[in-house]
Amino acid sequence: MALALVKAIGALAAVLTTLCWVPQALKIIRDRETRAISLTATTLSALGVLLWLVYGVAIADAPLIGSSAATFAITATILALKIRHG
């Protein structure tokens, strides 16, 4: 597979997996309702993304660092709101 295609697939994957959390975060911020959100799943997701960020820094991969930082910010916000609002 051509390197440009591989990079494009990676970039699209990063954008989609980051943006998928935005509607959830906006809904929680707007409604202040988190009962349907699993604390365990959200915690594991935030920790997983944090580890991807650490890995990206370790291998100096800018796209991985950027997407992981953005995703971690969103999932950490959701986690904080889940803890705050139950």
Biotite code that builds the C-alpha atoms (Angstrom):
import biotite.structure as struc

atoms = struc.array([
    struc.Atom([0.000, 0.000, 0.000], chain_id="A", res_id=1, res_name="MET", atom_name="CA", element="C"),
    struc.Atom([1.366, 3.447, -0.860], chain_id="A", res_id=2, res_name="ALA", atom_name="CA", element="C"),
    struc.Atom([2.723, 5.457, 2.070], chain_id="A", res_id=3, res_name="LEU", atom_name="CA", element="C"),
    struc.Atom([0.463, 8.418, 1.242], chain_id="A", res_id=4, res_name="ALA", atom_name="CA", element="C"),
    struc.Atom([-2.617, 6.191, 1.425], chain_id="A", res_id=5, res_name="LEU", atom_name="CA", element="C"),
    struc.Atom([-1.470, 4.691, 4.733], chain_id="A", res_id=6, res_name="VAL", atom_name="CA", element="C"),
    struc.Atom([-0.946, 8.180, 6.189], chain_id="A", res_id=7, res_name="LYS", atom_name="CA", element="C"),
    struc.Atom([-4.344, 9.330, 4.903], chain_id="A", res_id=8, res_name="ALA", atom_name="CA", element="C"),
    struc.Atom([-6.038, 6.312, 6.496], chain_id="A", res_id=9, res_name="ILE", atom_name="CA", element="C"),
    struc.Atom([-4.246, 7.006, 9.777], chain_id="A", res_id=10, res_name="GLY", atom_name="CA", element="C"),
    struc.Atom([-5.201, 10.668, 9.710], chain_id="A", res_id=11, res_name="ALA", atom_name="CA", element="C"),
    struc.Atom([-8.852, 9.865, 8.985], chain_id="A", res_id=12, res_name="LEU", atom_name="CA", element="C"),
    struc.Atom([-8.903, 7.283, 11.777], chain_id="A", res_id=13, res_name="ALA", atom_name="CA", element="C"),
    struc.Atom([-7.434, 9.834, 14.204], chain_id="A", res_id=14, res_name="ALA", atom_name="CA", element="C"),
    struc.Atom([-9.983, 12.483, 13.249], chain_id="A", res_id=15, res_name="VAL", atom_name="CA", element="C"),
    struc.Atom([-12.946, 10.108, 13.508], chain_id="A", res_id=16, res_name="LEU", atom_name="CA", element="C"),
    struc.Atom([-11.945, 8.564, 16.835], chain_id="A", res_id=17, res_name="THR", atom_name="CA", element="C"),
    struc.Atom([-11.401, 12.036, 18.270], chain_id="A", res_id=18, res_name="THR", atom_name="CA", element="C"),
    struc.Atom([-14.579, 13.597, 16.901], chain_id="A", res_id=19, res_name="LEU", atom_name="CA", element="C"),
    struc.Atom([-16.763, 10.678, 17.998], chain_id="A", res_id=20, res_name="CYS", atom_name="CA", element="C"),
    struc.Atom([-16.521, 11.939, 21.606], chain_id="A", res_id=21, res_name="TRP", atom_name="CA", element="C"),
    struc.Atom([-17.586, 15.517, 20.839], chain_id="A", res_id=22, res_name="VAL", atom_name="CA", element="C"),
    struc.Atom([-21.368, 14.877, 20.624], chain_id="A", res_id=23, res_name="PRO", atom_name="CA", element="C"),
    struc.Atom([-21.267, 12.936, 23.906], chain_id="A", res_id=24, res_name="GLN", atom_name="CA", element="C"),
    struc.Atom([-19.319, 15.669, 25.674], chain_id="A", res_id=25, res_name="ALA", atom_name="CA", element="C"),
    struc.Atom([-21.640, 18.393, 24.355], chain_id="A", res_id=26, res_name="LEU", atom_name="CA", element="C"),
    struc.Atom([-24.726, 16.452, 25.430], chain_id="A", res_id=27, res_name="LYS", atom_name="CA", element="C"),
    struc.Atom([-23.341, 15.959, 28.933], chain_id="A", res_id=28, res_name="ILE", atom_name="CA", element="C"),
    struc.Atom([-22.337, 19.620, 29.227], chain_id="A", res_id=29, res_name="ILE", atom_name="CA", element="C"),
    struc.Atom([-25.762, 20.753, 27.993], chain_id="A", res_id=30, res_name="ARG", atom_name="CA", element="C"),
    struc.Atom([-27.923, 18.312, 29.979], chain_id="A", res_id=31, res_name="ASP", atom_name="CA", element="C"),
    struc.Atom([-25.688, 17.721, 33.038], chain_id="A", res_id=32, res_name="ARG", atom_name="CA", element="C"),
    struc.Atom([-26.884, 14.116, 32.844], chain_id="A", res_id=33, res_name="GLU", atom_name="CA", element="C"),
    struc.Atom([-24.412, 11.234, 33.072], chain_id="A", res_id=34, res_name="THR", atom_name="CA", element="C"),
    struc.Atom([-26.407, 8.297, 34.468], chain_id="A", res_id=35, res_name="ARG", atom_name="CA", element="C"),
    struc.Atom([-26.204, 6.401, 31.177], chain_id="A", res_id=36, res_name="ALA", atom_name="CA", element="C"),
    struc.Atom([-22.413, 6.772, 31.020], chain_id="A", res_id=37, res_name="ILE", atom_name="CA", element="C"),
    struc.Atom([-20.339, 3.970, 32.552], chain_id="A", res_id=38, res_name="SER", atom_name="CA", element="C"),
    struc.Atom([-17.722, 5.270, 34.992], chain_id="A", res_id=39, res_name="LEU", atom_name="CA", element="C"),
    struc.Atom([-15.582, 2.173, 34.445], chain_id="A", res_id=40, res_name="THR", atom_name="CA", element="C"),
    struc.Atom([-15.688, 2.376, 30.650], chain_id="A", res_id=41, res_name="ALA", atom_name="CA", element="C"),
    struc.Atom([-15.019, 6.111, 30.618], chain_id="A", res_id=42, res_name="THR", atom_name="CA", element="C"),
    struc.Atom([-12.097, 5.728, 33.038], chain_id="A", res_id=43, res_name="THR", atom_name="CA", element="C"),
    struc.Atom([-10.576, 2.912, 30.986], chain_id="A", res_id=44, res_name="LEU", atom_name="CA", element="C"),
    struc.Atom([-11.037, 4.888, 27.779], chain_id="A", res_id=45, res_name="SER", atom_name="CA", element="C"),
    struc.Atom([-9.377, 7.993, 29.226], chain_id="A", res_id=46, res_name="ALA", atom_name="CA", element="C"),
    struc.Atom([-6.478, 5.923, 30.580], chain_id="A", res_id=47, res_name="LEU", atom_name="CA", element="C"),
    struc.Atom([-6.082, 4.112, 27.263], chain_id="A", res_id=48, res_name="GLY", atom_name="CA", element="C"),
    struc.Atom([-5.937, 7.368, 25.339], chain_id="A", res_id=49, res_name="VAL", atom_name="CA", element="C"),
    struc.Atom([-3.479, 8.782, 27.877], chain_id="A", res_id=50, res_name="LEU", atom_name="CA", element="C"),
    struc.Atom([-1.233, 5.775, 27.254], chain_id="A", res_id=51, res_name="LEU", atom_name="CA", element="C"),
    struc.Atom([-1.484, 6.350, 23.494], chain_id="A", res_id=52, res_name="TRP", atom_name="CA", element="C"),
    struc.Atom([-0.383, 9.928, 24.158], chain_id="A", res_id=53, res_name="LEU", atom_name="CA", element="C"),
    struc.Atom([2.611, 8.750, 26.204], chain_id="A", res_id=54, res_name="VAL", atom_name="CA", element="C"),
    struc.Atom([3.466, 6.259, 23.461], chain_id="A", res_id=55, res_name="TYR", atom_name="CA", element="C"),
    struc.Atom([3.190, 8.973, 20.792], chain_id="A", res_id=56, res_name="GLY", atom_name="CA", element="C"),
    struc.Atom([5.553, 11.198, 22.765], chain_id="A", res_id=57, res_name="VAL", atom_name="CA", element="C"),
    struc.Atom([7.979, 8.291, 23.264], chain_id="A", res_id=58, res_name="ALA", atom_name="CA", element="C"),
    struc.Atom([8.182, 7.610, 19.520], chain_id="A", res_id=59, res_name="ILE", atom_name="CA", element="C"),
    struc.Atom([7.888, 11.313, 18.572], chain_id="A", res_id=60, res_name="ALA", atom_name="CA", element="C"),
    struc.Atom([4.849, 10.795, 16.330], chain_id="A", res_id=61, res_name="ASP", atom_name="CA", element="C"),
    struc.Atom([3.202, 14.203, 15.934], chain_id="A", res_id=62, res_name="ALA", atom_name="CA", element="C"),
    struc.Atom([-0.135, 12.990, 14.490], chain_id="A", res_id=63, res_name="PRO", atom_name="CA", element="C"),
    struc.Atom([-0.495, 10.432, 17.283], chain_id="A", res_id=64, res_name="LEU", atom_name="CA", element="C"),
    struc.Atom([0.405, 13.042, 19.893], chain_id="A", res_id=65, res_name="ILE", atom_name="CA", element="C"),
    struc.Atom([-2.077, 15.563, 18.508], chain_id="A", res_id=66, res_name="GLY", atom_name="CA", element="C"),
    struc.Atom([-4.998, 13.188, 18.155], chain_id="A", res_id=67, res_name="SER", atom_name="CA", element="C"),
    struc.Atom([-4.328, 11.550, 21.513], chain_id="A", res_id=68, res_name="SER", atom_name="CA", element="C"),
    struc.Atom([-4.046, 14.898, 23.296], chain_id="A", res_id=69, res_name="ALA", atom_name="CA", element="C"),
    struc.Atom([-7.342, 16.088, 21.819], chain_id="A", res_id=70, res_name="ALA", atom_name="CA", element="C"),
    struc.Atom([-9.109, 12.810, 22.554], chain_id="A", res_id=71, res_name="THR", atom_name="CA", element="C"),
    struc.Atom([-7.735, 12.702, 26.081], chain_id="A", res_id=72, res_name="PHE", atom_name="CA", element="C"),
    struc.Atom([-8.960, 16.246, 26.732], chain_id="A", res_id=73, res_name="ALA", atom_name="CA", element="C"),
    struc.Atom([-12.460, 15.293, 25.628], chain_id="A", res_id=74, res_name="ILE", atom_name="CA", element="C"),
    struc.Atom([-12.603, 11.956, 27.468], chain_id="A", res_id=75, res_name="THR", atom_name="CA", element="C"),
    struc.Atom([-11.107, 13.503, 30.613], chain_id="A", res_id=76, res_name="ALA", atom_name="CA", element="C"),
    struc.Atom([-13.822, 16.173, 30.473], chain_id="A", res_id=77, res_name="THR", atom_name="CA", element="C"),
    struc.Atom([-16.497, 13.485, 30.170], chain_id="A", res_id=78, res_name="ILE", atom_name="CA", element="C"),
    struc.Atom([-14.913, 11.586, 33.074], chain_id="A", res_id=79, res_name="LEU", atom_name="CA", element="C"),
    struc.Atom([-14.786, 14.698, 35.257], chain_id="A", res_id=80, res_name="ALA", atom_name="CA", element="C"),
    struc.Atom([-18.430, 15.459, 34.491], chain_id="A", res_id=81, res_name="LEU", atom_name="CA", element="C"),
    struc.Atom([-19.381, 11.849, 35.223], chain_id="A", res_id=82, res_name="LYS", atom_name="CA", element="C"),
    struc.Atom([-17.670, 12.073, 38.607], chain_id="A", res_id=83, res_name="ILE", atom_name="CA", element="C"),
    struc.Atom([-19.250, 15.462, 39.308], chain_id="A", res_id=84, res_name="ARG", atom_name="CA", element="C"),
    struc.Atom([-22.800, 14.678, 38.195], chain_id="A", res_id=85, res_name="HIS", atom_name="CA", element="C"),
    struc.Atom([-22.907, 10.965, 38.978], chain_id="A", res_id=86, res_name="GLY", atom_name="CA", element="C"),
])
